Amino acid sequence: MTSFVNRQRFNLLILIGVLGLASGVGGLITTSPELSLAAGVFAMLAAMIGAAQVGPHTAAVADIDQLSSEVKRLSEARSTPVLTGSGVDPITGLLDSSLLEPLLLQRVAAARRQLHPVSLVLLRIDGIDRLSTKDRENALSSLSGVLTQTLREADGAFRADDVTVAALLENTSESGAVWAAERLRGLLHSSPACAGITVSAGVACYPSHALDADELILRAAHALDEAMGRGHDHVVVAQVD
């Protein structure tokens, strides 16, 4: 009887673990992935307690290993947005605009926890409004190709709207973001495929210029407007109130 009760208790705890992990996976599509990860961790601990009550058991070990793998996967995925549709802009090959805000929210939250900066650079090709649709698409494609070569693997590149692309720079201060924007300008100048293309850029950094994702986008957009107002080929950093 005792063995039967322990086995039933073990099975119940394993079920709790699986349900907890399911909650964790579901939570990845919310704005609180940390809570989802915590649910998975506690679920794994519950399963381990159950395993200890029934002693060595091959199936139990396999279940716990599987739970451990799932928790690890959740941890690695918690800063990655869930893609809707393809998630990729067909013209530029960059991530589409629907992913910019959720990823920025997650990166700012991570930067707040880990006490490191994150920067947003908004870029627009000078004179793009005067280009034909075909020429505009070709110019955006060329810019995007150079941008992806400039960024690190941890960074993100997006088509923010019809005429603007964005670079999300992980663990990058204001000075680092300006350096990245200037490097991009230099590569555009030297690339035969980008002959005649110049860009205006607006730079904003958490926490120097903004304390949340919405404000960071707004600050970068204002800096971009100022850069465009100065004429072609300028990089402007957001102002601190």
MDAnalysis code that builds the backbone (N, CA, C; Angstrom):
import MDAnalysis as mda
import numpy as np

u = mda.Universe.empty(723, n_residues=241, atom_resindex=np.repeat(np.arange(241), 3), trajectory=True)
u.add_TopologyAttr("name", ["N", "CA", "C"] * 241)
u.add_TopologyAttr("resid", np.arange(1, 242))
u.add_TopologyAttr("resname", ["MET", "THR", "SER", "PHE", "VAL", "ASN", "ARG", "GLN", "ARG", "PHE", "ASN", "LEU", "LEU", "ILE", "LEU", "ILE", "GLY", "VAL", "LEU", "GLY", "LEU", "ALA", "SER", "GLY", "VAL", "GLY", "GLY", "LEU", "ILE", "THR", "THR", "SER", "PRO", "GLU", "LEU", "SER", "LEU", "ALA", "ALA", "GLY", "VAL", "PHE", "ALA", "MET", "LEU", "ALA", "ALA", "MET", "ILE", "GLY", "ALA", "ALA", "GLN", "VAL", "GLY", "PRO", "HIS", "THR", "ALA", "ALA", "VAL", "ALA", "ASP", "ILE", "ASP", "GLN", "LEU", "SER", "SER", "GLU", "VAL", "LYS", "ARG", "LEU", "SER", "GLU", "ALA", "ARG", "SER", "THR", "PRO", "VAL", "LEU", "THR", "GLY", "SER", "GLY", "VAL", "ASP", "PRO", "ILE", "THR", "GLY", "LEU", "LEU", "ASP", "SER", "SER", "LEU", "LEU", "GLU", "PRO", "LEU", "LEU", "LEU", "GLN", "ARG", "VAL", "ALA", "ALA", "ALA", "ARG", "ARG", "GLN", "LEU", "HIS", "PRO", "VAL", "SER", "LEU", "VAL", "LEU", "LEU", "ARG", "ILE", "ASP", "GLY", "ILE", "ASP", "ARG", "LEU", "SER", "THR", "LYS", "ASP", "ARG", "GLU", "ASN", "ALA", "LEU", "SER", "SER", "LEU", "SER", "GLY", "VAL", "LEU", "THR", "GLN", "THR", "LEU", "ARG", "GLU", "ALA", "ASP", "GLY", "ALA", "PHE", "ARG", "ALA", "ASP", "ASP", "VAL", "THR", "VAL", "ALA", "ALA", "LEU", "LEU", "GLU", "ASN", "THR", "SER", "GLU", "SER", "GLY", "ALA", "VAL", "TRP", "ALA", "ALA", "GLU", "ARG", "LEU", "ARG", "GLY", "LEU", "LEU", "HIS", "SER", "SER", "PRO", "ALA", "CYS", "ALA", "GLY", "ILE", "THR", "VAL", "SER", "ALA", "GLY", "VAL", "ALA", "CYS", "TYR", "PRO", "SER", "HIS", "ALA", "LEU", "ASP", "ALA", "ASP", "GLU", "LEU", "ILE", "LEU", "ARG", "ALA", "ALA", "HIS", "ALA", "LEU", "ASP", "GLU", "ALA", "MET", "GLY", "ARG", "GLY", "HIS", "ASP", "HIS", "VAL", "VAL", "VAL", "ALA", "GLN", "VAL", "ASP"])
u.atoms.positions = np.array([
    [0.832, -1.206, 0.000],
    [0.000, 0.000, 0.000],
    [0.872, 1.265, 0.000],
    [1.912, 1.248, 0.869],
    [2.801, 2.417, 0.932],
    [3.454, 2.684, -0.409],
    [3.893, 1.585, -1.053],
    [4.520, 1.726, -2.362],
    [3.545, 2.321, -3.372],
    [2.300, 1.864, -3.314],
    [1.294, 2.371, -4.242],
    [1.042, 3.862, -4.018],
    [0.940, 4.266, -2.739],
    [0.699, 5.676, -2.422],
    [1.856, 6.541, -2.892],
    [3.082, 6.051, -2.636],
    [4.249, 6.813, -3.070],
    [4.293, 6.963, -4.583],
    [3.954, 5.876, -5.266],
    [3.966, 5.920, -6.728],
    [2.915, 6.904, -7.247],
    [1.744, 6.890, -6.617],
    [0.705, 7.827, -7.035],
    [1.129, 9.268, -6.758],
    [1.770, 9.462, -5.618],
    [2.262, 10.797, -5.284],
    [3.313, 11.245, -6.293],
    [4.178, 10.313, -6.652],
    [5.205, 10.621, -7.649],
    [4.580, 11.005, -8.978],
    [3.598, 10.211, -9.408],
    [2.944, 10.503, -10.687],
    [2.263, 11.865, -10.658],
    [1.663, 12.200, -9.521],
    [1.004, 13.493, -9.396],
    [2.014, 14.630, -9.488],
    [3.159, 14.454, -8.820],
    [4.168, 15.506, -8.861],
    [4.764, 15.662, -10.254],
    [4.941, 14.535, -10.956],
    [5.411, 14.619, -12.336],
    [4.400, 15.384, -13.184],
    [3.117, 15.107, -12.967],
    [2.076, 15.820, -13.707],
    [2.135, 17.312, -13.414],
    [2.346, 17.651, -12.127],
    [2.483, 19.063, -11.764],
    [3.664, 19.687, -12.501],
    [4.755, 18.925, -12.585],
    [5.924, 19.435, -13.289],
    [5.641, 19.714, -14.748],
    [4.962, 18.777, -15.404],
    [4.642, 18.956, -16.822],
    [3.719, 20.149, -17.014],
    [2.714, 20.287, -16.137],
    [1.799, 21.422, -16.238],
    [2.533, 22.741, -16.001],
    [3.480, 22.722, -15.051],
    [4.253, 23.930, -14.794],
    [5.073, 24.335, -15.996],
    [5.671, 23.353, -16.658],
    [6.453, 23.648, -17.850],
    [5.573, 24.137, -18.982],
    [4.377, 23.572, -19.082],
    [3.443, 24.049, -20.101],
    [3.099, 25.513, -19.856],
    [2.930, 25.867, -18.578],
    [2.674, 27.265, -18.237],
    [3.868, 28.132, -18.616],
    [5.073, 27.585, -18.396],
    [6.269, 28.338, -18.758],
    [6.344, 28.607, -20.239],
    [6.036, 27.596, -21.042],
    [6.062, 27.775, -22.498],
    [5.024, 28.803, -22.914],
    [3.828, 28.686, -22.333],
    [2.793, 29.655, -22.670],
    [3.176, 31.061, -22.273],
    [3.894, 31.184, -21.165],
    [4.296, 32.504, -20.696],
    [5.304, 33.189, -21.585],
    [5.961, 32.447, -22.451],
    [6.941, 33.063, -23.341],
    [6.305, 34.038, -24.317],
    [5.000, 33.913, -24.530],
    [4.343, 34.843, -25.451],
    [3.789, 36.048, -24.707],
    [4.021, 36.113, -23.387],
    [3.610, 37.274, -22.603],
    [4.805, 38.175, -22.405],
    [4.616, 39.243, -21.678],
    [5.721, 40.170, -21.403],
    [6.453, 39.837, -20.115],
    [6.169, 38.677, -19.496],
    [6.835, 38.280, -18.248],
    [7.425, 36.887, -18.375],
    [8.415, 36.695, -19.255],
    [9.003, 35.370, -19.419],
    [9.712, 34.875, -18.180],
    [10.163, 35.794, -17.290],
    [10.843, 35.357, -16.078],
    [9.898, 34.554, -15.181],
    [8.639, 34.970, -15.123],
    [7.669, 34.228, -14.323],
    [7.450, 32.842, -14.903],
    [7.459, 32.757, -16.216],
    [7.293, 31.454, -16.855],
    [8.463, 30.540, -16.535],
    [9.662, 31.098, -16.572],
    [10.844, 30.305, -16.256],
    [10.797, 29.836, -14.808],
    [10.380, 30.718, -13.896],
    [10.276, 30.330, -12.491],
    [9.287, 29.192, -12.313],
    [8.180, 29.243, -13.053],
    [7.196, 28.161, -12.969],
    [7.822, 26.837, -13.380],
    [8.647, 26.872, -14.425],
    [9.304, 25.652, -14.864],
    [10.293, 25.130, -13.845],
    [11.041, 26.038, -13.203],
    [12.019, 25.621, -12.196],
    [11.330, 24.968, -11.006],
    [10.282, 25.604, -10.506],
    [9.567, 25.032, -9.373],
    [8.916, 23.707, -9.735],
    [8.461, 23.602, -10.979],
    [7.867, 22.339, -11.411],
    [8.907, 21.229, -11.404],
    [10.117, 21.542, -11.849],
    [11.169, 20.532, -11.854],
    [11.516, 20.106, -10.425],
    [11.560, 21.076, -9.505],
    [11.852, 20.740, -8.114],
    [10.776, 19.833, -7.527],
    [9.522, 20.100, -7.866],
    [8.442, 19.246, -7.379],
    [8.613, 17.823, -7.886],
    [8.999, 17.687, -9.141],
    [9.201, 16.353, -9.703],
    [10.372, 15.643, -9.029],
    [11.436, 16.396, -8.703],
    [12.590, 15.783, -8.048],
    [12.229, 15.299, -6.642],
    [11.391, 16.069, -5.937],
    [10.947, 15.632, -4.607],
    [10.167, 14.338, -4.712],
    [9.310, 14.273, -5.717],
    [8.542, 13.044, -5.923],
    [9.444, 11.868, -6.213],
    [10.478, 12.092, -6.991],
    [11.391, 11.002, -7.322],
    [12.115, 10.505, -6.078],
    [12.468, 11.433, -5.188],
    [13.169, 11.040, -3.965],
    [12.292, 10.179, -3.068],
    [10.988, 10.360, -3.127],
    [10.088, 9.609, -2.266],
    [9.936, 8.159, -2.694],
    [10.149, 7.874, -3.949],
    [9.953, 6.498, -4.413],
    [11.266, 5.773, -4.655],
    [12.395, 6.465, -4.465],
    [13.671, 5.800, -4.630],
    [14.089, 5.740, -6.085],
    [15.203, 5.047, -6.393],
    [15.699, 4.958, -7.760],
    [14.650, 4.356, -8.675],
    [14.513, 4.992, -9.801],
    [13.531, 4.506, -10.770],
    [13.946, 5.019, -12.141],
    [14.180, 4.134, -13.074],
    [14.708, 4.521, -14.383],
    [13.803, 5.509, -15.082],
    [12.497, 5.245, -15.056],
    [11.558, 6.141, -15.725],
    [11.557, 7.507, -15.074],
    [11.677, 7.523, -13.726],
    [11.687, 8.801, -13.016],
    [12.883, 9.633, -13.433],
    [14.042, 9.013, -13.508],
    [15.249, 9.726, -13.917],
    [15.077, 10.298, -15.315],
    [14.500, 9.511, -16.206],
    [14.282, 9.986, -17.573],
    [13.353, 11.188, -17.590],
    [12.284, 11.135, -16.762],
    [11.345, 12.252, -16.706],
    [12.021, 13.506, -16.170],
    [12.842, 13.337, -15.134],
    [13.523, 14.491, -14.549],
    [14.519, 15.085, -15.541],
    [15.242, 14.229, -16.262],
    [16.165, 14.725, -17.278],
    [15.425, 15.538, -18.332],
    [14.251, 15.039, -18.715],
    [13.465, 15.753, -19.713],
    [13.014, 17.108, -19.179],
    [12.570, 17.128, -17.914],
    [12.160, 18.388, -17.305],
    [13.330, 19.366, -17.229],
    [14.505, 18.863, -16.867],
    [15.687, 19.725, -16.786],
    [16.008, 20.339, -18.142],
    [15.895, 19.519, -19.193],
    [16.160, 20.010, -20.545],
    [15.167, 21.090, -20.940],
    [13.906, 20.902, -20.559],
    [12.880, 21.882, -20.902],
    [13.127, 23.204, -20.186],
    [13.514, 23.131, -18.908],
    [13.800, 24.357, -18.167],
    [14.987, 25.087, -18.786],
    [16.008, 24.342, -19.184],
    [17.160, 24.964, -19.830],
    [16.751, 25.638, -21.126],
    [15.874, 24.960, -21.890],
    [15.416, 25.535, -23.154],
    [14.628, 26.818, -22.911],
    [13.796, 26.821, -21.873],
    [13.039, 28.025, -21.536],
    [13.973, 29.168, -21.167],
    [15.031, 28.849, -20.420],
    [15.984, 29.875, -20.020],
    [16.655, 30.502, -21.224],
    [17.041, 29.669, -22.202],
    [17.708, 30.178, -23.392],
    [16.756, 30.964, -24.277],
    [15.474, 30.601, -24.248],
    [14.502, 31.236, -25.141],
    [13.828, 32.449, -24.546],
    [14.073, 32.742, -23.270],
    [13.249, 33.751, -22.606],
    [13.476, 35.149, -23.162],
    [14.605, 35.402, -23.837],
    [14.808, 36.719, -24.428],
    [14.548, 36.722, -25.921],
    [13.920, 35.671, -26.435],
    [13.635, 35.578, -27.857],
    [12.147, 35.733, -28.094],
    [11.721, 36.673, -28.955],
    [10.299, 36.857, -29.176],
    [9.697, 35.704, -29.947],
    [8.402, 35.466, -29.740],
    [7.699, 34.458, -30.513],
    [7.345, 35.050, -31.863],
    [7.744, 34.402, -32.939],
    [7.509, 34.929, -34.270],
    [6.059, 34.759, -34.663],
    [5.507, 35.780, -35.307],
    [4.178, 35.680, -35.871],
    [4.330, 35.706, -37.379],
    [3.774, 34.717, -38.066],
    [4.010, 34.615, -39.490],
    [5.465, 34.282, -39.728],
    [6.013, 34.801, -40.820],
    [7.411, 34.530, -41.117],
    [8.320, 35.342, -40.209],
    [7.856, 36.554, -39.799],
    [8.675, 37.403, -38.948],
    [9.788, 38.110, -39.676],
    [9.863, 37.941, -41.000],
    [10.947, 38.528, -41.788],
    [10.358, 39.389, -42.904],
    [10.888, 40.599, -43.036],
    [10.453, 41.481, -44.111],
    [10.984, 40.956, -45.442],
    [10.134, 40.762, -46.444],
    [10.580, 40.139, -47.698],
    [11.494, 41.023, -48.535],
    [11.437, 42.327, -48.357],
    [12.254, 43.233, -49.166],
    [13.674, 43.326, -48.631],
    [13.797, 43.506, -47.332],
    [15.111, 43.753, -46.734],
    [15.758, 42.511, -46.139],
    [14.952, 41.502, -45.832],
    [15.480, 40.335, -45.138],
    [15.678, 40.565, -43.649],
    [15.273, 41.747, -43.157],
    [15.373, 42.047, -41.731],
    [14.128, 41.543, -41.013],
    [14.202, 41.475, -39.683],
    [13.010, 41.175, -38.903],
    [11.972, 42.261, -39.147],
    [10.692, 41.870, -39.175],
    [9.681, 42.873, -39.491],
    [9.296, 43.685, -38.258],
    [8.523, 44.742, -38.504],
    [8.239, 45.723, -37.457],
    [7.463, 45.143, -36.283],
    [6.702, 44.065, -36.511],
    [5.901, 43.488, -35.425],
    [6.766, 42.914, -34.309],
    [8.037, 42.652, -34.603],
    [8.927, 42.056, -33.607],
    [9.769, 43.078, -32.860],
    [9.787, 44.318, -33.354],
    [10.663, 45.318, -32.737],
    [10.256, 45.624, -31.302],
    [8.997, 45.946, -31.085],
    [8.572, 46.333, -29.737],
    [8.686, 45.199, -28.724],
    [8.205, 43.965, -29.040],
    [8.347, 42.905, -28.031],
    [9.789, 42.570, -27.697],
    [10.661, 42.581, -28.708],
    [12.064, 42.287, -28.417],
    [12.697, 43.425, -27.629],
    [12.339, 44.664, -27.969],
    [12.877, 45.800, -27.229],
    [12.424, 45.767, -25.772],
    [11.168, 45.413, -25.534],
    [10.667, 45.282, -24.164],
    [11.490, 44.269, -23.377],
    [11.786, 43.144, -24.002],
    [12.547, 42.095, -23.325],
    [13.990, 42.519, -23.092],
    [14.589, 43.192, -24.081],
    [15.981, 43.609, -23.926],
    [16.128, 44.678, -22.840],
    [15.174, 45.600, -22.772],
    [15.226, 46.628, -21.729],
    [15.027, 45.996, -20.354],
    [14.096, 45.047, -20.249],
    [13.885, 44.357, -18.974],
    [15.146, 43.613, -18.546],
    [15.808, 42.951, -19.503],
    [17.048, 42.240, -19.188],
    [18.150, 43.216, -18.791],
    [18.231, 44.346, -19.488],
    [19.244, 45.351, -19.164],
    [19.022, 45.915, -17.764],
    [17.751, 46.069, -17.374],
    [17.436, 46.580, -16.038],
    [17.885, 45.589, -14.963],
    [17.657, 44.300, -15.219],
    [18.057, 43.284, -14.242],
    [19.573, 43.162, -14.141],
    [20.227, 43.209, -15.282],
    [21.656, 42.928, -15.330],
    [22.515, 44.186, -15.238],
    [21.856, 45.339, -15.165],
    [22.549, 46.619, -15.004],
    [23.532, 46.889, -16.135],
    [23.074, 46.688, -17.353],
    [23.890, 47.062, -18.507],
    [23.042, 47.862, -19.488],
    [23.673, 48.622, -20.392],
    [22.923, 49.469, -21.316],
    [22.432, 48.698, -22.537],
    [21.446, 49.263, -23.199],
    [20.998, 48.764, -24.495],
    [20.630, 49.983, -25.332],
    [20.987, 49.960, -26.608],
    [20.793, 51.134, -27.458],
    [19.930, 50.810, -28.663],
    [19.218, 51.838, -29.127],
    [18.393, 51.737, -30.328],
    [18.851, 52.797, -31.312],
    [19.102, 52.372, -32.547],
    [19.483, 53.293, -33.619],
    [18.432, 53.195, -34.720],
    [17.823, 54.321, -35.057],
    [16.879, 54.386, -36.170],
    [17.571, 55.037, -37.355],
    [17.445, 54.426, -38.527],
    [18.157, 54.875, -39.722],
    [17.175, 55.081, -40.870],
    [17.387, 56.161, -41.607],
    [16.561, 56.410, -42.785],
    [17.453, 56.890, -43.921],
    [17.236, 56.334, -45.100],
    [18.008, 56.744, -46.272],
    [17.624, 58.169, -46.644],
    [18.614, 59.007, -46.836],
    [18.353, 60.404, -47.187],
    [17.677, 60.484, -48.553],
    [16.591, 61.246, -48.622],
    [15.871, 61.430, -49.874],
    [15.032, 60.248, -50.306],
    [14.783, 59.295, -49.412],
    [14.070, 58.081, -49.807],
    [12.636, 58.373, -50.247],
    [12.038, 59.433, -49.721],
    [10.658, 59.763, -50.089],
    [10.534, 60.176, -51.550],
    [11.639, 60.570, -52.156],
    [11.597, 61.005, -53.557],
    [11.880, 59.871, -54.531],
    [12.208, 58.694, -54.014],
    [12.542, 57.562, -54.876],
    [11.290, 56.832, -55.339],
    [11.396, 56.199, -56.500],
    [10.317, 55.330, -56.959],
    [10.245, 54.109, -56.055],
    [9.145, 53.390, -56.143],
    [8.987, 52.208, -55.288],
    [10.121, 51.218, -55.502],
    [10.477, 50.974, -56.759],
    [11.538, 50.008, -57.056],
    [12.880, 50.487, -56.520],
    [13.204, 51.769, -56.775],
    [14.481, 52.305, -56.304],
    [14.533, 52.323, -54.774],
    [13.398, 52.600, -54.151],
    [13.336, 52.605, -52.691],
    [13.626, 51.212, -52.144],
    [13.011, 50.206, -52.744],
    [13.231, 48.836, -52.284],
    [14.680, 48.414, -52.489],
    [15.257, 48.801, -53.628],
    [16.663, 48.459, -53.884],
    [17.584, 49.136, -52.871],
    [17.297, 50.397, -52.565],
    [18.125, 51.128, -51.604],
    [18.006, 50.522, -50.208],
    [16.790, 50.183, -49.810],
    [16.590, 49.563, -48.494],
    [17.283, 48.209, -48.411],
    [17.226, 47.459, -49.503],
    [17.887, 46.156, -49.525],
    [19.400, 46.311, -49.384],
    [19.968, 47.305, -50.081],
    [21.411, 47.541, -49.994],
    [21.809, 47.980, -48.590],
    [21.036, 48.900, -48.019],
    [21.312, 49.353, -46.656],
    [21.239, 48.197, -45.670],
    [20.238, 47.360, -45.829],
    [20.053, 46.243, -44.898],
    [21.203, 45.252, -44.981],
    [21.714, 45.040, -46.200],
    [22.849, 44.138, -46.353],
    [24.071, 44.629, -45.599],
    [24.344, 45.924, -45.690],
    [25.480, 46.495, -44.965],
    [25.216, 46.480, -43.459],
    [23.977, 46.759, -43.071],
    [23.636, 46.785, -41.646],
    [23.863, 45.428, -40.993],
    [23.410, 44.367, -41.636],
    [23.570, 43.037, -41.041],
    [25.040, 42.636, -40.947],
    [25.874, 43.150, -41.848],
    [27.306, 42.872, -41.761],
    [27.953, 43.637, -40.607],
    [27.341, 44.760, -40.237],
    [27.901, 45.618, -39.198],
    [27.584, 45.107, -37.797],
    [26.402, 44.513, -37.631],
    [25.935, 44.142, -36.301],
    [26.550, 42.841, -35.808],
    [26.535, 42.686, -34.501],
    [26.979, 41.448, -33.873],
    [25.824, 40.454, -33.834],
    [26.152, 39.213, -33.502],
    [25.130, 38.169, -33.453],
    [24.069, 38.466, -32.399],
    [24.447, 39.122, -31.315],
    [23.500, 39.408, -30.237],
    [22.589, 40.587, -30.544],
    [22.903, 41.362, -31.570],
    [22.108, 42.531, -31.917],
    [20.922, 42.133, -32.789],
    [20.033, 43.083, -33.031],
    [18.875, 42.827, -33.883],
    [18.716, 43.923, -34.915],
    [18.264, 43.550, -36.117],
    [18.023, 44.514, -37.192],
    [16.594, 44.341, -37.687],
    [15.888, 45.454, -37.857],
    [14.467, 45.424, -38.168],
    [14.139, 46.429, -39.266],
    [13.091, 46.131, -40.022],
    [12.476, 47.165, -40.846],
    [11.373, 47.776, -39.997],
    [11.621, 48.972, -39.485],
    [10.708, 49.578, -38.520],
    [9.430, 50.088, -39.167],
    [9.537, 50.631, -40.388],
    [8.369, 51.044, -41.160],
    [8.762, 51.078, -42.627],
    [7.956, 51.705, -43.463],
    [8.220, 51.673, -44.902],
    [9.564, 52.274, -45.273],
    [10.028, 53.261, -44.509],
    [11.242, 53.981, -44.897],
    [12.329, 53.968, -43.825],
    [12.111, 53.272, -42.734],
    [13.051, 53.309, -41.605],
    [13.482, 51.907, -41.215],
    [14.774, 51.747, -40.943],
    [15.264, 50.492, -40.375],
    [15.806, 50.788, -38.979],
    [15.860, 49.756, -38.165],
    [16.277, 49.930, -36.772],
    [17.327, 48.901, -36.412],
    [18.261, 49.318, -35.566],
    [19.273, 48.414, -35.020],
    [19.155, 48.437, -33.505],
    [18.977, 47.275, -32.919],
    [18.892, 47.125, -31.464],
    [20.213, 46.535, -30.992],
    [20.954, 47.309, -30.221],
    [22.331, 46.963, -29.864],
    [22.410, 46.519, -28.412],
    [22.673, 45.252, -28.231],
    [22.740, 44.649, -26.899],
    [23.991, 45.102, -26.154],
    [23.813, 45.432, -24.864],
    [24.940, 45.788, -23.995],
    [25.844, 46.836, -24.652],
    [25.192, 47.887, -25.164],
    [25.913, 48.928, -25.894],
    [25.551, 50.295, -25.330],
    [26.561, 51.057, -24.976],
    [26.358, 52.391, -24.422],
    [26.111, 53.392, -25.546],
    [25.868, 54.630, -25.143],
    [25.662, 55.709, -26.118],
    [26.847, 55.828, -27.070],
    [28.058, 55.834, -26.518],
    [29.245, 55.989, -27.370],
    [29.405, 54.802, -28.310],
    [29.100, 53.598, -27.822],
    [29.189, 52.424, -28.681],
    [28.174, 52.456, -29.805],
    [26.976, 52.955, -29.518],
    [25.940, 53.044, -30.548],
    [26.311, 54.078, -31.609],
    [26.881, 55.197, -31.171],
    [27.330, 56.212, -32.131],
    [28.436, 55.642, -33.011],
    [29.355, 54.904, -32.394],
    [30.431, 54.280, -33.176],
    [29.856, 53.328, -34.221],
    [28.854, 52.537, -33.842],
    [28.242, 51.596, -34.782],
    [27.569, 52.338, -35.931],
    [26.865, 53.435, -35.614],
    [26.201, 54.211, -36.663],
    [27.219, 54.850, -37.599],
    [28.295, 55.368, -37.045],
    [29.334, 55.975, -37.880],
    [30.033, 54.921, -38.737],
    [30.230, 53.751, -38.179],
    [30.850, 52.673, -38.958],
    [29.954, 52.291, -40.127],
    [28.656, 52.239, -39.887],
    [27.717, 51.936, -40.964],
    [27.799, 52.994, -42.057],
    [27.857, 54.251, -41.667],
    [27.980, 55.327, -42.654],
    [29.244, 55.153, -43.491],
    [30.341, 54.811, -42.829],
    [31.586, 54.613, -43.556],
    [31.510, 53.461, -44.541],
    [30.870, 52.371, -44.140],
    [30.725, 51.225, -45.037],
    [29.837, 51.560, -46.226],
    [28.804, 52.361, -46.004],
    [27.948, 52.780, -47.117],
    [28.743, 53.607, -48.121],
    [29.600, 54.475, -47.620],
    [30.404, 55.316, -48.502],
    [31.358, 54.489, -49.352],
    [31.863, 53.402, -48.789],
    [32.893, 52.618, -49.483],
    [32.335, 51.453, -50.290],
    [31.043, 51.192, -50.183],
    [30.459, 50.041, -50.874],
    [29.959, 50.427, -52.260],
    [30.470, 49.781, -53.323],
    [29.976, 50.072, -54.676],
    [28.479, 49.816, -54.820],
    [27.968, 48.830, -54.096],
    [26.543, 48.496, -54.191],
    [25.668, 49.578, -53.580],
    [26.275, 50.453, -52.761],
    [25.506, 51.501, -52.077],
    [25.898, 52.889, -52.566],
    [26.427, 52.959, -53.780],
    [26.877, 54.237, -54.320],
    [25.736, 55.256, -54.294],
    [26.027, 56.420, -53.725],
    [25.028, 57.485, -53.677],
    [24.079, 57.400, -52.504],
    [24.158, 56.339, -51.706],
    [23.252, 56.189, -50.566],
    [23.903, 56.765, -49.311],
    [23.204, 57.676, -48.670],
    [23.606, 58.166, -47.355],
    [22.421, 57.999, -46.403],
    [22.717, 57.995, -45.109],
    [21.648, 57.803, -44.126],
    [21.724, 58.865, -43.039],
    [20.567, 59.152, -42.485],
    [20.479, 59.918, -41.246],
    [20.150, 58.933, -40.138],
    [20.706, 59.174, -38.952],
    [20.530, 58.214, -37.860],
    [20.221, 58.932, -36.556],
    [19.305, 58.335, -35.792],
    [18.995, 58.812, -34.450],
    [19.337, 57.740, -33.439],
    [20.037, 58.115, -32.373],
    [20.538, 57.168, -31.380],
    [19.934, 57.484, -30.014],
    [19.436, 56.454, -29.349],
    [18.978, 56.595, -27.962],
    [19.425, 55.373, -27.180],
    [19.713, 55.590, -25.897],
    [20.277, 54.517, -25.072],
    [19.543, 54.413, -23.738],
    [19.271, 53.177, -23.334],
    [18.808, 52.907, -21.968],
    [20.047, 52.635, -21.113],
    [20.204, 53.252, -19.946],
    [19.266, 54.151, -19.262],
    [19.593, 55.630, -19.419],
    [20.526, 55.970, -20.309],
    [20.977, 57.363, -20.406],
    [19.869, 58.308, -20.846],
    [19.047, 57.850, -21.805],
    [18.035, 58.736, -22.388],
    [16.603, 58.310, -22.098],
    [16.398, 57.078, -21.707],
    [15.047, 56.558, -21.483],
    [15.105, 55.410, -20.495],
    [13.994, 55.228, -19.767],
    [13.934, 54.170, -18.760],
    [12.960, 53.059, -19.117],
    [12.323, 53.164, -20.286],
    [11.470, 52.069, -20.741],
    [11.498, 52.018, -22.261],
    [10.923, 50.958, -22.823],
    [11.020, 50.718, -24.261],
    [10.303, 51.790, -25.075],
    [9.105, 52.174, -24.654],
    [8.343, 53.174, -25.410],
    [9.084, 54.503, -25.477],
    [9.630, 54.904, -24.348],
    [10.370, 56.167, -24.318],
    [11.641, 56.071, -25.155],
    [12.257, 54.906, -25.163],
    [13.477, 54.721, -25.953],
    [13.180, 54.900, -27.438],
    [12.074, 54.319, -27.908],
    [11.685, 54.486, -29.314],
    [11.413, 55.953, -29.617],
    [10.693, 56.615, -28.719],
    [10.351, 58.024, -28.921],
    [11.597, 58.892, -28.983],
    [12.540, 58.654, -28.091],
    [13.779, 59.443, -28.079],
    [14.592, 59.221, -29.355],
    [14.674, 57.970, -29.781],
    [15.420, 57.682, -31.009],
    [14.745, 58.322, -32.217],
    [13.411, 58.310, -32.244],
    [12.675, 58.919, -33.354],
    [12.896, 60.428, -33.397],
    [12.894, 61.079, -32.234],
    [13.151, 62.520, -32.187],
    [14.572, 62.828, -32.657],
    [15.525, 61.992, -32.254],
    [16.909, 62.195, -32.695],
    [17.029, 62.014, -34.202],
    [16.304, 61.043, -34.754],
    [16.316, 60.840, -36.207],
    [15.730, 62.055, -36.918],
    [14.629, 62.590, -36.408],
    [14.034, 63.786, -37.016],
    [15.028, 64.944, -37.022],
    [15.766, 65.091, -35.921],
    [16.753, 66.171, -35.857],
    [17.881, 65.937, -36.852],
    [18.320, 64.688, -36.981],
    [19.386, 64.373, -37.940],
    [18.947, 64.689, -39.361],
    [17.713, 64.343, -39.697],
    [17.201, 64.632, -41.035],
    [17.077, 66.135, -41.253],
    [16.735, 66.867, -40.190],
    [16.614, 68.312, -40.308],
    [17.942, 69.005, -40.543],
    [19.032, 68.357, -40.190],
    [20.361, 68.941, -40.383],
    [20.887, 68.728, -41.797],
    [20.189, 67.964, -42.591],
    [20.654, 67.649, -43.930],
    [21.062, 66.195, -44.021],
    [21.797, 65.849, -45.061],
    [22.149, 64.460, -45.307],
    [23.319, 63.995, -44.441],
    [23.304, 62.688, -44.137],
    [24.486, 62.010, -43.608],
    [24.889, 62.480, -42.211],
    [23.915, 62.556, -41.302],
    [24.211, 62.967, -39.938],
    [23.752, 61.901, -38.945],
    [24.484, 61.821, -37.836],
    [24.100, 60.983, -36.701],
    [23.842, 61.904, -35.514],
    [22.656, 61.786, -34.914],
    [22.290, 62.634, -33.781],
    [21.929, 61.749, -32.594],
    [22.424, 62.132, -31.427],
    [22.139, 61.412, -30.188],
    [20.996, 62.108, -29.461],
    [20.116, 61.320, -28.868],
    [18.984, 61.865, -28.122],
    [19.466, 62.782, -27.002],
    [18.664, 63.783, -26.713],
    [18.988, 64.729, -25.656],
    [18.371, 64.290, -24.333],
    [19.054, 64.592, -23.252],
    [18.545, 64.307, -21.915],
    [17.850, 65.550, -21.397],
    [16.622, 65.382, -20.903],
    [15.873, 66.526, -20.372],
    [16.562, 67.106, -19.138],
])
